[in-house]
């Protein structure tokens, strides 16, 4: 279990995260929704310890981190146990898709070529695995970035708006792959603006606005929310979709 309690984060005097409590369970998919500027991406970066909060506690299975850090000592980087796929994907343009996927393992001197072959079949990547990123579609690059993270055997996988710029067919492909990830026991936290996607994929939904978590529940809160702010948000999303 990955948990955070009373997390606070400030940028240039502005509170971005305000008393956040959250729990991510292995083998479950949690969707994080809310308006732009709510603090969703910052929360992902803090939970993965890419950025440190000013206050609070983060527990990643048996490892606990309290903030602020005492005596300025460093903390153990949880990567790749906690891995993030960012919206920008960060694929090296001069490397093929195969080389991009294997690069983190090559750095660690780990050979998982046989496992990659299984992912190539599972994610239908045979037609583009040896192409360069600029020769592939955004949906294909999304799949490559997810496989690159999965090859590192994460316990928790964070996905930041990975369905952006995808058409309906590509979103459905990603949806089927996330079900595989869930069944393999990985805890997934996904930031998405696609409410229908969140409704299909989620075991749990978290609504966030103004740096606070305002409502947590099953996917049914997307149909029957309690908090007036999420009611307003969903009505606006519905009107523009």
Secondary structure, DSSP 4 states (H G I P E B T S, - for coil): -EEEEEEEEEETTEEEEEEEEEEE-TT-EEEEE--TTSSHHHHHHHHTTSS--SEEEEEETTEEEEESPGGG------TTTEEEE-TT----TTSBHHHHHHHHHHHTT---HHHHHHHHHHTT-TTTTTSBGGGS-HHHHHHHHHHHHHTTT-SEEEEESTTTT--HHHHHHHHHHHHHHHHTT-EEEEE-S-HHHHHHH-SEEEEEETTEEEEEESGGGGTS--SHHHHHHHHHHHHH-
